[in-house]
Amino acid sequence: MTDQTEYAVTVSPRLIAIREAHRAQMDRLGLLRRPWVLLGGAPEPAMPEALRMSHARVDINNSGLAAKRFGWGPADLSVRRPVESWDVFPDLEARAMLWFSPRPRWRQRWKLLRQRKARIAALVSLHPDDREAINLALLGAEMTSIGELGKPSTGIAALCYGLFIGVPEIVLSGFSFARVGHSYDTLARPRWQIAEDRFALEKLRAHPGVATSEPELAADLGLRLWRPDIGGAA
């Protein structure tokens, strides 16, 4: 395959096997060869219609609740961390879910069956330890010394995952270091892992497959700004 990813550390045989297995799963779902737009939790995400039409929408944690309010329909993929509450968005709908979960696959399916209002057509699972191994493969071991947690947020982990399996382009929408709170949360609770996410994006900003639809983020970090009128290039 053609792979533009440059790994910061040596990729283990286990990670190579994980990559091939997940490439096959995402290919069956029609998501491997399509560009992605990741919908993060920042308020007022910049998601023009042209971007929604041309890219597979990937909702991070409960950001799909904001998408539902905007009338954007179900996500092509929902990415979920292990401890994310279902109470915020019990009627989540997505064509597939990538669940970072330590539970056995049968437990994950059982958990999904208990969410009677949710509609998830397909499940792809990845152990959190493997998620962090992918992060380190792209970002380097220095990541573990950044910030309070030493690991990026679910949204940046989804970016690393997509690059790792070879998604051709990933656009960040609803990602911001300036806007506080969450688009799906009226309590304006703070977002964590700011230092970690900034470090990760500084590492990945020169990657040809990484862009953002957020002008302030592009100006802040030097990320490529996605524009529909010139083929996605800024």
GUTIKOL-297738 format. One line per field, with one value per residue: x, y, z of N, C-alpha, C, O in turn. Coordinates in steps of 0.05 Angstrom, whole numbers. Layout:
BEGIN
neast: [X / ...]
nnorth: [Y / ...]
nup: [Z / ...]
caeast: [X / ...]
canorth: [Y / ...]
caup: [Z / ...]
ceast: [X / ...]
cnorth: [Y / ...]
cup: [Z / ...]
oeast: [X / ...]
onorth: [Y / ...]
oup: [Z / ...]
***
This chain:
BEGIN
neast: [17 / 6 / 36 / 37 / 53 / 100 / 137 / 150 / 176 / 201 / 158 / 123 / 118 / 68 / 38 / 39 / 8 / -41 / -51 / -60 / -104 / -143 / -144 / -168 / -218 / -239 / -239 / -278 / -321 / -324 / -293 / -238 / -213 / -235 / -233 / -231 / -270 / -260 / -303 / -297 / -305 / -308 / -343 / -386 / -369 / -331 / -359 / -370 / -419 / -398 / -354 / -378 / -404 / -363 / -328 / -322 / -358 / -333 / -349 / -328 / -329 / -383 / -396 / -430 / -480 / -484 / -481 / -529 / -565 / -553 / -575 / -547 / -549 / -535 / -469 / -414 / -376 / -367 / -325 / -303 / -285 / -266 / -293 / -334 / -396 / -461 / -506 / -507 / -517 / -559 / -587 / -552 / -531 / -498 / -462 / -421 / -379 / -319 / -290 / -251 / -234 / -222 / -250 / -271 / -292 / -344 / -366 / -367 / -405 / -449 / -455 / -469 / -518 / -549 / -557 / -611 / -633 / -594 / -565 / -524 / -490 / -445 / -388 / -323 / -265 / -213 / -161 / -145 / -90 / -66 / -83 / -53 / -2 / -2 / -7 / 43 / 76 / 69 / 78 / 122 / 163 / 168 / 119 / 96 / 114 / 89 / 45 / -9 / -29 / 0 / -16 / -53 / -119 / -183 / -199 / -151 / -125 / -158 / -145 / -90 / -98 / -127 / -88 / -49 / -72 / -76 / -113 / -132 / -138 / -147 / -189 / -194 / -247 / -283 / -244 / -205 / -162 / -176 / -231 / -274 / -305 / -356 / -389 / -434 / -448 / -479 / -458 / -409 / -361 / -291 / -242 / -195 / -125 / -99 / -45 / -22 / -50 / -36 / 19 / 18 / -7 / 29 / 70 / 47 / 32 / 57 / 45 / 22 / -29 / -60 / -106 / -146 / -211 / -217 / -204 / -177 / -147 / -114 / -84 / -60 / -28 / -5 / -27 / -52 / -103 / -166 / -201 / -257 / -257 / -209 / -192 / -184 / -136 / -99]
nnorth: [-24 / 48 / 90 / 147 / 157 / 175 / 143 / 156 / 123 / 55 / 9 / -44 / -115 / -131 / -84 / -76 / -120 / -106 / -59 / -79 / -112 / -74 / -41 / -75 / -81 / -28 / -20 / -55 / -29 / 14 / 58 / 64 / 84 / 132 / 204 / 232 / 273 / 296 / 307 / 345 / 367 / 422 / 485 / 512 / 487 / 489 / 468 / 463 / 451 / 429 / 402 / 364 / 334 / 313 / 284 / 229 / 231 / 233 / 225 / 247 / 219 / 246 / 284 / 277 / 290 / 346 / 347 / 323 / 361 / 401 / 378 / 342 / 288 / 215 / 194 / 171 / 144 / 133 / 150 / 127 / 135 / 92 / 106 / 141 / 172 / 146 / 173 / 225 / 225 / 185 / 165 / 156 / 151 / 116 / 94 / 60 / 42 / 58 / 33 / 48 / 5 / -35 / -80 / -149 / -168 / -190 / -169 / -116 / -116 / -134 / -90 / -51 / -71 / -62 / -8 / 16 / 56 / 71 / 67 / 29 / 6 / -26 / -53 / -36 / -51 / -29 / -40 / 3 / 4 / -10 / 33 / 74 / 56 / 63 / 119 / 133 / 112 / 147 / 197 / 195 / 177 / 219 / 241 / 219 / 249 / 298 / 347 / 333 / 281 / 256 / 234 / 240 / 269 / 236 / 253 / 268 / 219 / 190 / 216 / 200 / 145 / 142 / 162 / 123 / 76 / 91 / 127 / 173 / 230 / 273 / 317 / 366 / 387 / 428 / 429 / 464 / 509 / 556 / 564 / 552 / 498 / 451 / 432 / 401 / 406 / 441 / 459 / 482 / 457 / 446 / 429 / 376 / 356 / 394 / 412 / 364 / 353 / 398 / 390 / 342 / 358 / 396 / 362 / 334 / 370 / 380 / 337 / 312 / 293 / 317 / 366 / 425 / 452 / 496 / 562 / 591 / 552 / 534 / 581 / 586 / 539 / 528 / 491 / 460 / 494 / 473 / 481 / 484 / 504 / 500 / 447 / 429 / 449 / 500]
nup: [0 / -9 / 36 / 73 / 123 / 172 / 220 / 288 / 323 / 325 / 293 / 320 / 308 / 327 / 324 / 269 / 253 / 277 / 248 / 195 / 204 / 220 / 176 / 140 / 164 / 164 / 110 / 92 / 113 / 81 / 93 / 91 / 45 / 37 / 50 / 116 / 161 / 224 / 277 / 330 / 399 / 408 / 416 / 365 / 313 / 253 / 198 / 137 / 86 / 39 / 58 / 91 / 53 / 21 / 53 / 99 / 158 / 223 / 287 / 351 / 414 / 448 / 409 / 368 / 385 / 380 / 324 / 312 / 330 / 293 / 249 / 216 / 209 / 219 / 240 / 199 / 226 / 294 / 346 / 408 / 475 / 532 / 581 / 570 / 582 / 570 / 582 / 566 / 511 / 494 / 450 / 408 / 340 / 290 / 233 / 242 / 298 / 330 / 383 / 437 / 480 / 538 / 548 / 534 / 468 / 466 / 512 / 500 / 458 / 486 / 521 / 484 / 466 / 511 / 509 / 492 / 461 / 426 / 360 / 328 / 274 / 263 / 296 / 315 / 350 / 394 / 438 / 493 / 506 / 458 / 428 / 452 / 439 / 384 / 382 / 404 / 365 / 323 / 347 / 381 / 438 / 473 / 481 / 528 / 569 / 568 / 591 / 639 / 635 / 596 / 547 / 486 / 472 / 459 / 408 / 381 / 385 / 350 / 303 / 299 / 294 / 245 / 209 / 217 / 196 / 144 / 121 / 70 / 77 / 132 / 164 / 213 / 251 / 296 / 334 / 380 / 414 / 435 / 443 / 496 / 534 / 510 / 450 / 457 / 509 / 559 / 606 / 603 / 617 / 629 / 579 / 575 / 571 / 539 / 533 / 516 / 468 / 437 / 431 / 402 / 354 / 335 / 322 / 280 / 242 / 193 / 162 / 101 / 98 / 136 / 157 / 173 / 184 / 214 / 218 / 259 / 285 / 245 / 237 / 287 / 294 / 246 / 213 / 153 / 120 / 104 / 43 / 1 / -51 / -76 / -80 / -29 / -10 / 23]
caeast: [0 / 20 / 32 / 52 / 59 / 127 / 134 / 170 / 190 / 198 / 132 / 127 / 102 / 40 / 24 / 35 / -15 / -64 / -57 / -71 / -131 / -161 / -147 / -188 / -245 / -248 / -244 / -304 / -341 / -322 / -281 / -209 / -203 / -248 / -223 / -247 / -271 / -265 / -319 / -290 / -326 / -307 / -367 / -388 / -350 / -332 / -364 / -386 / -434 / -380 / -337 / -394 / -411 / -340 / -313 / -336 / -358 / -325 / -356 / -312 / -345 / -411 / -400 / -453 / -504 / -484 / -487 / -558 / -578 / -549 / -589 / -528 / -553 / -517 / -441 / -404 / -361 / -366 / -302 / -311 / -266 / -278 / -309 / -353 / -423 / -483 / -528 / -507 / -527 / -568 / -597 / -530 / -534 / -474 / -460 / -401 / -366 / -292 / -291 / -226 / -244 / -207 / -268 / -273 / -311 / -371 / -376 / -374 / -430 / -470 / -459 / -484 / -546 / -562 / -564 / -634 / -639 / -572 / -566 / -496 / -492 / -421 / -369 / -294 / -255 / -184 / -154 / -132 / -61 / -58 / -87 / -30 / 21 / -5 / 0 / 72 / 89 / 68 / 85 / 147 / 161 / 167 / 91 / 89 / 123 / 75 / 20 / -15 / -35 / 20 / -28 / -72 / -147 / -195 / -199 / -124 / -121 / -172 / -128 / -67 / -108 / -132 / -63 / -36 / -83 / -73 / -135 / -118 / -138 / -163 / -194 / -203 / -269 / -291 / -220 / -197 / -149 / -186 / -260 / -277 / -330 / -362 / -412 / -456 / -449 / -487 / -446 / -383 / -340 / -266 / -231 / -169 / -104 / -92 / -16 / -17 / -61 / -20 / 44 / 13 / -13 / 54 / 85 / 34 / 22 / 69 / 36 / 5 / -57 / -73 / -116 / -167 / -230 / -219 / -183 / -160 / -129 / -94 / -66 / -46 / -9 / 7 / -40 / -64 / -131 / -182 / -219 / -269 / -255 / -183 / -185 / -177 / -111 / -101]
canorth: [0 / 73 / 99 / 171 / 160 / 171 / 135 / 167 / 101 / 30 / -4 / -72 / -134 / -131 / -61 / -82 / -138 / -90 / -41 / -94 / -121 / -52 / -32 / -93 / -75 / -2 / -23 / -68 / -8 / 36 / 82 / 65 / 99 / 159 / 223 / 236 / 297 / 290 / 327 / 347 / 377 / 451 / 498 / 525 / 475 / 498 / 444 / 471 / 430 / 416 / 383 / 341 / 318 / 300 / 268 / 213 / 245 / 216 / 239 / 240 / 216 / 254 / 307 / 271 / 304 / 372 / 342 / 318 / 387 / 415 / 364 / 330 / 259 / 198 / 194 / 148 / 129 / 145 / 141 / 129 / 126 / 72 / 116 / 161 / 167 / 143 / 189 / 250 / 221 / 157 / 156 / 159 / 136 / 117 / 70 / 43 / 53 / 50 / 36 / 43 / -8 / -58 / -103 / -168 / -159 / -198 / -151 / -91 / -120 / -135 / -63 / -37 / -81 / -49 / 20 / 9 / 78 / 75 / 52 / 26 / -16 / -43 / -47 / -41 / -46 / -27 / -37 / 29 / 1 / -9 / 60 / 90 / 47 / 77 / 147 / 135 / 106 / 171 / 221 / 192 / 171 / 245 / 246 / 210 / 269 / 323 / 352 / 318 / 253 / 244 / 221 / 258 / 264 / 217 / 264 / 265 / 190 / 183 / 226 / 182 / 119 / 144 / 164 / 98 / 56 / 100 / 144 / 192 / 257 / 276 / 345 / 371 / 407 / 428 / 428 / 491 / 515 / 582 / 563 / 534 / 482 / 431 / 438 / 384 / 408 / 468 / 466 / 495 / 443 / 450 / 406 / 368 / 347 / 415 / 411 / 339 / 356 / 417 / 377 / 323 / 372 / 407 / 340 / 324 / 392 / 379 / 313 / 321 / 283 / 330 / 393 / 433 / 471 / 518 / 582 / 599 / 530 / 535 / 604 / 581 / 517 / 525 / 468 / 467 / 501 / 460 / 498 / 468 / 516 / 494 / 419 / 424 / 461 / 528]
caup: [0 / -7 / 63 / 77 / 151 / 182 / 247 / 305 / 336 / 310 / 294 / 328 / 292 / 337 / 312 / 240 / 250 / 283 / 225 / 173 / 212 / 221 / 149 / 128 / 176 / 154 / 81 / 90 / 120 / 61 / 106 / 89 / 22 / 38 / 69 / 140 / 177 / 252 / 291 / 358 / 418 / 412 / 407 / 338 / 295 / 224 / 182 / 114 / 73 / 20 / 73 / 99 / 29 / 9 / 73 / 119 / 184 / 246 / 312 / 374 / 438 / 445 / 391 / 350 / 395 / 366 / 296 / 310 / 332 / 268 / 228 / 198 / 206 / 234 / 232 / 186 / 247 / 321 / 362 / 435 / 496 / 549 / 603 / 561 / 591 / 551 / 591 / 551 / 484 / 494 / 424 / 388 / 316 / 273 / 215 / 255 / 322 / 338 / 412 / 451 / 504 / 547 / 552 / 512 / 447 / 473 / 532 / 486 / 444 / 507 / 530 / 463 / 467 / 534 / 501 / 475 / 443 / 408 / 335 / 318 / 254 / 263 / 318 / 312 / 377 / 398 / 466 / 499 / 505 / 430 / 419 / 460 / 423 / 358 / 387 / 407 / 339 / 307 / 361 / 395 / 467 / 488 / 487 / 555 / 589 / 562 / 606 / 664 / 629 / 578 / 524 / 474 / 475 / 440 / 381 / 370 / 382 / 325 / 281 / 296 / 284 / 217 / 194 / 220 / 178 / 116 / 110 / 53 / 88 / 156 / 169 / 240 / 255 / 324 / 351 / 386 / 439 / 443 / 451 / 520 / 535 / 490 / 434 / 466 / 538 / 567 / 631 / 598 / 632 / 615 / 564 / 586 / 552 / 521 / 527 / 500 / 440 / 422 / 424 / 380 / 328 / 326 / 310 / 256 / 224 / 166 / 148 / 79 / 101 / 159 / 152 / 191 / 174 / 234 / 212 / 282 / 291 / 223 / 242 / 312 / 293 / 219 / 199 / 127 / 122 / 83 / 28 / -20 / -77 / -88 / -76 / -1 / -3 / 31]
ceast: [17 / 15 / 50 / 61 / 88 / 126 / 157 / 187 / 186 / 170 / 136 / 111 / 73 / 25 / 20 / 11 / -41 / -72 / -70 / -100 / -151 / -164 / -169 / -216 / -255 / -253 / -271 / -327 / -341 / -309 / -251 / -199 / -217 / -234 / -242 / -248 / -278 / -281 / -312 / -311 / -326 / -333 / -364 / -368 / -353 / -334 / -381 / -398 / -416 / -362 / -353 / -401 / -387 / -324 / -332 / -335 / -353 / -329 / -339 / -329 / -374 / -415 / -422 / -479 / -507 / -492 / -517 / -573 / -576 / -564 / -571 / -531 / -533 / -488 / -435 / -389 / -362 / -342 / -307 / -290 / -281 / -298 / -330 / -382 / -443 / -506 / -530 / -521 / -537 / -577 / -577 / -535 / -508 / -474 / -439 / -390 / -338 / -291 / -263 / -234 / -227 / -224 / -265 / -294 / -340 / -383 / -383 / -401 / -453 / -476 / -475 / -513 / -562 / -570 / -587 / -641 / -618 / -575 / -538 / -496 / -468 / -402 / -341 / -282 / -224 / -178 / -139 / -101 / -51 / -62 / -62 / -4 / 21 / 3 / 30 / 87 / 90 / 80 / 112 / 143 / 160 / 138 / 84 / 97 / 109 / 50 / 16 / -19 / -15 / 9 / -49 / -101 / -158 / -194 / -172 / -116 / -134 / -156 / -104 / -76 / -113 / -107 / -48 / -46 / -83 / -97 / -122 / -117 / -156 / -164 / -205 / -224 / -278 / -268 / -210 / -183 / -159 / -214 / -263 / -303 / -332 / -388 / -437 / -461 / -456 / -474 / -419 / -361 / -314 / -258 / -203 / -150 / -98 / -63 / -10 / -26 / -44 / 7 / 40 / 8 / 12 / 71 / 74 / 27 / 33 / 61 / 18 / -24 / -73 / -81 / -137 / -186 / -233 / -197 / -165 / -140 / -107 / -74 / -49 / -23 / 5 / -4 / -51 / -93 / -146 / -201 / -231 / -263 / -229 / -174 / -175 / -151 / -115 / -85]
cnorth: [25 / 85 / 123 / 175 / 156 / 165 / 146 / 146 / 76 / 18 / -34 / -90 / -135 / -107 / -64 / -100 / -123 / -72 / -56 / -103 / -98 / -39 / -49 / -86 / -49 / -3 / -35 / -48 / 15 / 61 / 84 / 84 / 127 / 178 / 226 / 265 / 290 / 313 / 326 / 361 / 407 / 464 / 510 / 513 / 485 / 473 / 451 / 447 / 415 / 396 / 359 / 323 / 302 / 282 / 251 / 227 / 226 / 233 / 229 / 241 / 226 / 278 / 302 / 283 / 331 / 368 / 337 / 344 / 404 / 402 / 351 / 300 / 242 / 200 / 169 / 130 / 146 / 133 / 147 / 119 / 107 / 83 / 136 / 153 / 165 / 161 / 215 / 247 / 192 / 146 / 161 / 141 / 139 / 91 / 50 / 57 / 41 / 55 / 29 / 31 / -32 / -83 / -123 / -159 / -167 / -180 / -124 / -93 / -120 / -107 / -47 / -45 / -69 / -20 / 18 / 32 / 82 / 57 / 51 / 2 / -35 / -34 / -55 / -34 / -46 / -23 / -10 / 27 / 2 / 19 / 77 / 82 / 60 / 106 / 150 / 130 / 131 / 196 / 220 / 189 / 196 / 251 / 240 / 230 / 296 / 324 / 334 / 288 / 240 / 228 / 240 / 250 / 243 / 227 / 261 / 236 / 180 / 192 / 208 / 155 / 121 / 146 / 137 / 77 / 65 / 115 / 167 / 221 / 258 / 306 / 348 / 393 / 405 / 422 / 456 / 492 / 542 / 582 / 543 / 519 / 463 / 439 / 423 / 387 / 436 / 477 / 480 / 483 / 445 / 425 / 401 / 362 / 368 / 414 / 386 / 342 / 376 / 405 / 358 / 337 / 386 / 386 / 332 / 345 / 392 / 355 / 322 / 312 / 297 / 358 / 400 / 452 / 496 / 538 / 589 / 577 / 529 / 558 / 599 / 561 / 514 / 501 / 478 / 472 / 489 / 480 / 482 / 478 / 510 / 466 / 413 / 436 / 490 / 545]
cup: [0 / 20 / 68 / 106 / 157 / 212 / 264 / 320 / 319 / 314 / 299 / 309 / 301 / 324 / 282 / 236 / 256 / 260 / 202 / 179 / 211 / 193 / 135 / 138 / 165 / 124 / 77 / 96 / 101 / 72 / 102 / 68 / 20 / 56 / 93 / 149 / 205 / 265 / 321 / 374 / 421 / 402 / 378 / 319 / 266 / 207 / 158 / 100 / 53 / 34 / 82 / 76 / 18 / 27 / 90 / 146 / 207 / 271 / 335 / 399 / 433 / 426 / 371 / 360 / 383 / 337 / 293 / 312 / 307 / 245 / 207 / 195 / 221 / 223 / 216 / 206 / 272 / 336 / 391 / 455 / 516 / 569 / 595 / 569 / 568 / 558 / 575 / 524 / 481 / 467 / 402 / 364 / 299 / 256 / 226 / 279 / 325 / 368 / 424 / 478 / 512 / 551 / 528 / 492 / 454 / 494 / 519 / 471 / 464 / 517 / 509 / 463 / 489 / 528 / 481 / 455 / 421 / 383 / 323 / 299 / 256 / 285 / 310 / 339 / 376 / 427 / 471 / 498 / 476 / 419 / 427 / 446 / 396 / 361 / 389 / 382 / 322 / 320 / 376 / 425 / 484 / 496 / 516 / 576 / 586 / 579 / 630 / 659 / 611 / 555 / 513 / 479 / 455 / 412 / 367 / 367 / 356 / 301 / 277 / 285 / 254 / 200 / 194 / 200 / 149 / 104 / 94 / 63 / 112 / 163 / 197 / 241 / 284 / 342 / 355 / 412 / 450 / 454 / 474 / 518 / 512 / 475 / 444 / 496 / 546 / 593 / 628 / 614 / 616 / 600 / 575 / 563 / 531 / 513 / 509 / 471 / 424 / 414 / 401 / 354 / 318 / 312 / 283 / 236 / 196 / 150 / 126 / 81 / 123 / 152 / 173 / 176 / 192 / 228 / 235 / 289 / 270 / 229 / 267 / 309 / 266 / 205 / 172 / 131 / 98 / 70 / 5 / -48 / -91 / -80 / -48 / 7 / 5 / 13]
oeast: [41 / -9 / 74 / 75 / 100 / 115 / 180 / 210 / 169 / 160 / 149 / 92 / 55 / 2 / -1 / -5 / -61 / -95 / -90 / -117 / -174 / -185 / -186 / -235 / -279 / -270 / -286 / -349 / -357 / -314 / -239 / -180 / -211 / -223 / -266 / -229 / -299 / -272 / -321 / -333 / -342 / -344 / -342 / -351 / -376 / -315 / -406 / -388 / -417 / -356 / -343 / -404 / -391 / -309 / -355 / -313 / -366 / -315 / -336 / -341 / -388 / -436 / -432 / -497 / -529 / -507 / -529 / -593 / -594 / -565 / -578 / -517 / -515 / -484 / -448 / -388 / -359 / -340 / -314 / -278 / -305 / -319 / -343 / -390 / -442 / -524 / -552 / -536 / -524 / -576 / -584 / -543 / -498 / -484 / -440 / -391 / -335 / -291 / -254 / -240 / -218 / -213 / -259 / -313 / -358 / -407 / -402 / -417 / -475 / -500 / -492 / -531 / -586 / -587 / -583 / -654 / -622 / -587 / -529 / -502 / -472 / -401 / -336 / -287 / -211 / -190 / -123 / -88 / -29 / -47 / -52 / 13 / 42 / 17 / 41 / 108 / 108 / 91 / 124 / 122 / 151 / 133 / 68 / 88 / 116 / 34 / 35 / -12 / -13 / 22 / -61 / -107 / -143 / -190 / -170 / -102 / -123 / -155 / -98 / -62 / -105 / -105 / -36 / -30 / -89 / -100 / -103 / -97 / -177 / -144 / -223 / -218 / -281 / -271 / -207 / -189 / -150 / -221 / -256 / -321 / -314 / -406 / -459 / -477 / -440 / -478 / -408 / -343 / -314 / -265 / -188 / -157 / -91 / -56 / 6 / -12 / -40 / 16 / 56 / 19 / 15 / 86 / 89 / 16 / 21 / 68 / -1 / -41 / -96 / -65 / -145 / -177 / -249 / -173 / -141 / -117 / -83 / -50 / -25 / -1 / 23 / 9 / -58 / -107 / -140 / -215 / -216 / -263 / -227 / -150 / -160 / -144 / -133 / -84]
onorth: [24 / 89 / 121 / 194 / 137 / 181 / 145 / 151 / 76 / 16 / -47 / -81 / -139 / -110 / -55 / -95 / -128 / -69 / -46 / -102 / -101 / -29 / -39 / -86 / -47 / 11 / -27 / -50 / 33 / 83 / 104 / 99 / 142 / 169 / 222 / 280 / 278 / 336 / 308 / 368 / 417 / 455 / 518 / 528 / 490 / 459 / 447 / 424 / 390 / 375 / 337 / 299 / 280 / 265 / 259 / 235 / 206 / 252 / 205 / 262 / 214 / 291 / 320 / 287 / 340 / 384 / 345 / 347 / 419 / 414 / 348 / 288 / 253 / 206 / 149 / 106 / 170 / 109 / 169 / 98 / 106 / 70 / 148 / 131 / 181 / 165 / 226 / 265 / 176 / 122 / 168 / 117 / 161 / 70 / 26 / 82 / 17 / 78 / 6 / 46 / -47 / -105 / -115 / -145 / -152 / -175 / -111 / -75 / -109 / -100 / -31 / -29 / -66 / -9 / 19 / 26 / 95 / 36 / 70 / -21 / -59 / -10 / -77 / -12 / -59 / -5 / -2 / 46 / 13 / 28 / 92 / 98 / 68 / 117 / 168 / 141 / 134 / 213 / 240 / 196 / 195 / 266 / 254 / 228 / 315 / 305 / 322 / 272 / 215 / 211 / 256 / 228 / 235 / 211 / 254 / 229 / 163 / 178 / 200 / 144 / 103 / 133 / 129 / 61 / 50 / 114 / 179 / 234 / 245 / 319 / 333 / 415 / 383 / 411 / 471 / 478 / 551 / 597 / 520 / 526 / 458 / 451 / 433 / 371 / 455 / 499 / 489 / 497 / 445 / 402 / 420 / 363 / 362 / 416 / 388 / 334 / 372 / 409 / 357 / 328 / 389 / 392 / 325 / 339 / 402 / 352 / 337 / 323 / 290 / 373 / 383 / 467 / 514 / 532 / 593 / 583 / 524 / 554 / 607 / 566 / 498 / 490 / 501 / 456 / 495 / 495 / 469 / 463 / 514 / 462 / 394 / 435 / 503 / 570]
oup: [8 / 27 / 66 / 112 / 148 / 227 / 256 / 327 / 300 / 337 / 284 / 296 / 285 / 316 / 271 / 217 / 243 / 253 / 191 / 162 / 201 / 187 / 121 / 123 / 157 / 114 / 59 / 85 / 103 / 61 / 110 / 72 / 1 / 76 / 90 / 144 / 210 / 264 / 335 / 364 / 437 / 382 / 370 / 308 / 257 / 201 / 159 / 103 / 51 / 22 / 81 / 80 / 8 / 18 / 95 / 155 / 210 / 276 / 339 / 405 / 417 / 428 / 359 / 344 / 375 / 326 / 273 / 298 / 300 / 223 / 184 / 179 / 234 / 200 / 219 / 204 / 271 / 338 / 398 / 450 / 515 / 575 / 613 / 565 / 550 / 542 / 572 / 515 / 467 / 462 / 379 / 367 / 296 / 264 / 220 / 281 / 324 / 377 / 421 / 497 / 495 / 555 / 506 / 500 / 448 / 493 / 527 / 473 / 458 / 522 / 517 / 459 / 487 / 541 / 457 / 435 / 401 / 385 / 310 / 308 / 250 / 292 / 301 / 350 / 360 / 440 / 454 / 490 / 471 / 401 / 410 / 441 / 385 / 344 / 376 / 377 / 306 / 307 / 383 / 436 / 507 / 516 / 528 / 599 / 599 / 579 / 640 / 676 / 611 / 544 / 527 / 489 / 438 / 393 / 344 / 348 / 343 / 281 / 254 / 268 / 240 / 179 / 174 / 189 / 131 / 80 / 104 / 58 / 113 / 167 / 205 / 232 / 295 / 364 / 336 / 431 / 471 / 472 / 471 / 503 / 497 / 487 / 439 / 507 / 541 / 601 / 648 / 624 / 591 / 607 / 582 / 540 / 508 / 489 / 491 / 453 / 400 / 391 / 382 / 333 / 293 / 293 / 265 / 214 / 177 / 127 / 130 / 67 / 128 / 141 / 189 / 158 / 187 / 233 / 232 / 297 / 276 / 225 / 268 / 319 / 263 / 186 / 169 / 144 / 75 / 84 / -10 / -67 / -115 / -72 / -44 / 31 / -6 / 17]
***
